[in-house]
C-alpha cells in the first residue's frame, strides 16, 4: 500500500508484512523497515523481531520468502503522524 491512512486516536492499527521472493530467491539484499514518529526514527530488527531507536539495516543477506507476520500494532495512539517505509 502506498499513501496515507487516517485513524482516530482511539482506534487501533495493525500492519503486517509478507514477502514472496519468487525468481529473486538467493539474491543478496539489504532490507530496511523504518518508522518515523515526530522527530523519532526507529528501524525493525530482524534478529530481535522488535523496533530499535535510530537508523539501521533490518536484514542483510540472501532474499527469501517471509511468511506473513505482524510488524506493528498500536491502540489508543498519541495524535500525530507516523510514517512507515519498506525498502529492498
PASEBA-1860 file (N, C-alpha, C; in nm, 3 decimals):
! residues 88
1> XXXXXXXX> 0.084/-0.117/0.000/0.000/0.000/0.000/0.088/0.123/0.000 ~ 0.048/0.221/-0.073/0.122/0.346/-0.079/0.022/0.458/-0.057 ~ 0.045/0.540/0.041/-0.045/0.650/0.067/-0.079/0.660/0.214 ~ -0.165/0.756/0.245/-0.198/0.785/0.383/-0.319/0.705/0.430 ~ -0.316/0.668/0.557/-0.429/0.606/0.625/-0.456/0.694/0.746 ~ -0.579/0.734/0.764/-0.615/0.818/0.878/-0.704/0.738/0.973 ~ -0.666/0.740/1.101/-0.747/0.672/1.203/-0.766/0.768/1.320 ~ -0.872/0.746/1.395/-0.895/0.824/1.517/-0.798/0.777/1.625
9> XXXXXXXX> -0.766/0.866/1.719/-0.666/0.830/1.820/-0.712/0.715/1.911 ~ -0.843/0.689/1.917/-0.889/0.577/1.999/-0.910/0.449/1.918 ~ -0.876/0.451/1.789/-0.882/0.332/1.704/-0.752/0.253/1.717 ~ -0.752/0.131/1.667/-0.630/0.051/1.666/-0.584/0.032/1.521 ~ -0.458/0.001/1.506/-0.398/-0.019/1.374/-0.298/-0.133/1.384 ~ -0.302/-0.223/1.287/-0.203/-0.331/1.279/-0.149/-0.333/1.137 ~ -0.017/-0.347/1.126/0.050/-0.353/0.996/0.121/-0.487/0.988 ~ 0.093/-0.563/0.881/0.157/-0.693/0.860/0.245/-0.687/0.736
17> XXXXXXXX> 0.340/-0.778/0.729/0.433/-0.786/0.616/0.441/-0.930/0.569 ~ 0.448/-0.948/0.438/0.472/-1.078/0.377/0.553/-1.053/0.251 ~ 0.650/-1.140/0.223/0.734/-1.124/0.104/0.747/-1.259/0.035 ~ 0.717/-1.260/-0.094/0.738/-1.378/-0.177/0.855/-1.348/-0.270 ~ 0.967/-1.414/-0.249/1.089/-1.384/-0.323/1.080/-1.428/-0.470 ~ 1.010/-1.537/-0.496/0.996/-1.585/-0.634/1.130/-1.608/-0.702 ~ 1.145/-1.555/-0.823/1.268/-1.578/-0.901/1.389/-1.502/-0.846 ~ 1.367/-1.415/-0.747/1.480/-1.341/-0.688/1.540/-1.412/-0.567
25> XXXXXXXX> 1.488/-1.529/-0.532/1.538/-1.606/-0.417/1.689/-1.623/-0.427 ~ 1.757/-1.592/-0.317/1.902/-1.611/-0.310/1.984/-1.489/-0.347 ~ 1.923/-1.389/-0.408/1.996/-1.267/-0.446/2.028/-1.188/-0.319 ~ 2.153/-1.141/-0.305/2.188/-1.063/-0.186/2.112/-0.929/-0.182 ~ 2.058/-0.896/-0.065/1.983/-0.772/-0.049/2.009/-0.710/0.088 ~ 1.974/-0.584/0.100/1.963/-0.518/0.228/1.819/-0.472/0.240 ~ 1.752/-0.512/0.347/1.613/-0.476/0.370/1.610/-0.372/0.482 ~ 1.537/-0.264/0.458/1.521/-0.159/0.557/1.373/-0.138/0.584
33> XXXXXXXX> 1.333/-0.152/0.710/1.197/-0.123/0.751/1.210/-0.016/0.859 ~ 1.158/0.103/0.830/1.174/0.215/0.921/1.040/0.279/0.956 ~ 1.039/0.348/1.068/0.922/0.422/1.112/0.968/0.557/1.164 ~ 0.892/0.658/1.131/0.918/0.793/1.180/0.795/0.838/1.258 ~ 0.815/0.878/1.382/0.706/0.929/1.467/0.754/1.061/1.525 ~ 0.702/1.170/1.469/0.751/1.301/1.510/0.897/1.314/1.472 ~ 0.982/1.347/1.567/1.126/1.360/1.538/1.202/1.231/1.567 ~ 1.133/1.126/1.611/1.198/0.999/1.645/1.197/0.903/1.526
41> XXXXXXXX> 1.310/0.835/1.507/1.324/0.736/1.399/1.352/0.600/1.461 ~ 1.289/0.497/1.405/1.307/0.360/1.452/1.328/0.269/1.332 ~ 1.393/0.155/1.354/1.402/0.053/1.249/1.367/-0.083/1.309 ~ 1.311/-0.169/1.224/1.275/-0.303/1.267/1.397/-0.393/1.256 ~ 1.430/-0.463/1.364/1.545/-0.552/1.369/1.499/-0.696/1.352 ~ 1.544/-0.762/1.246/1.501/-0.899/1.215/1.552/-1.001/1.316 ~ 1.658/-0.971/1.387/1.711/-1.067/1.484/1.627/-1.067/1.612 ~ 1.598/-0.948/1.664/1.520/-0.941/1.788/1.369/-0.937/1.762
49> XXXXXXXX> 1.332/-0.920/1.634/1.191/-0.905/1.593/1.123/-0.792/1.669 ~ 1.198/-0.683/1.684/1.145/-0.566/1.753/1.197/-0.437/1.693 ~ 1.139/-0.327/1.736/1.177/-0.194/1.690/1.287/-0.138/1.777 ~ 1.391/-0.082/1.715/1.503/-0.021/1.785/1.513/0.125/1.746 ~ 1.559/0.211/1.836/1.572/0.352/1.802/1.687/0.376/1.705 ~ 1.673/0.478/1.622/1.778/0.516/1.528/1.756/0.456/1.392 ~ 1.863/0.457/1.313/1.859/0.403/1.178/1.946/0.279/1.172 ~ 1.900/0.178/1.101/1.978/0.055/1.088/1.922/-0.032/0.978
57> XXXXXXXX> 1.994/-0.138/0.948/1.952/-0.233/0.845/1.870/-0.342/0.913 ~ 1.753/-0.368/0.860/1.665/-0.471/0.915/1.723/-0.609/0.889 ~ 1.769/-0.632/0.766/1.820/-0.764/0.727/1.918/-0.746/0.614 ~ 2.028/-0.818/0.617/2.126/-0.819/0.509/2.161/-0.964/0.481 ~ 2.136/-1.008/0.359/2.164/-1.146/0.322/2.086/-1.185/0.199 ~ 2.075/-1.314/0.175/2.003/-1.364/0.058/1.853/-1.343/0.076 ~ 1.787/-1.298/-0.027/1.642/-1.277/-0.021/1.572/-1.413/-0.014 ~ 1.475/-1.420/0.075/1.399/-1.544/0.098/1.252/-1.508/0.116
65> XXXXXXXX> 1.166/-1.608/0.109/1.025/-1.586/0.140/1.011/-1.551/0.288 ~ 0.927/-1.455/0.317/0.897/-1.418/0.455/0.747/-1.440/0.475 ~ 0.708/-1.535/0.558/0.565/-1.558/0.582/0.505/-1.436/0.652 ~ 0.374/-1.418/0.636/0.308/-1.302/0.694/0.326/-1.299/0.845 ~ 0.361/-1.182/0.897/0.370/-1.162/1.041/0.333/-1.017/1.073 ~ 0.288/-0.996/1.195/0.251/-0.862/1.237/0.376/-0.782/1.270 ~ 0.393/-0.674/1.198/0.511/-0.590/1.211/0.491/-0.481/1.316 ~ 0.368/-0.434/1.328/0.341/-0.321/1.416/0.195/-0.323/1.456
73> XXXXXXXX> 0.167/-0.292/1.581/0.030/-0.284/1.629/0.024/-0.175/1.735 ~ -0.079/-0.093/1.726/-0.093/0.015/1.824/-0.241/0.039/1.850 ~ -0.273/0.074/1.972/-0.409/0.112/2.011/-0.399/0.238/2.096 ~ -0.499/0.322/2.088/-0.500/0.447/2.164/-0.372/0.527/2.143 ~ -0.339/0.549/2.017/-0.214/0.616/1.983/-0.219/0.765/2.010 ~ -0.106/0.823/2.046/-0.100/0.968/2.059/-0.127/1.033/1.923 ~ -0.188/1.148/1.923/-0.216/1.219/1.799/-0.084/1.255/1.732 ~ -0.075/1.232/1.603/0.047/1.265/1.530/0.051/1.195/1.397
81> XXXXXXXX> 0.162/1.211/1.330/0.184/1.148/1.200/0.291/1.041/1.217 ~ 0.262/0.923/1.164/0.355/0.810/1.170/0.383/0.766/1.027 ~ 0.509/0.762/0.989/0.548/0.720/0.854/0.623/0.588/0.862 ~ 0.580/0.490/0.779/0.645/0.360/0.772/0.699/0.341/0.630 ~ 0.821/0.286/0.620/0.883/0.261/0.490/0.943/0.122/0.486 ~ 0.931/0.060/0.370/0.990/-0.070/0.344/1.074/-0.056/0.217 ~ 1.204/-0.076/0.230/1.296/-0.066/0.115/1.373/-0.195/0.101 ~ 1.388/-0.237/-0.022/1.461/-0.360/-0.050/1.563/-0.332/-0.156
END
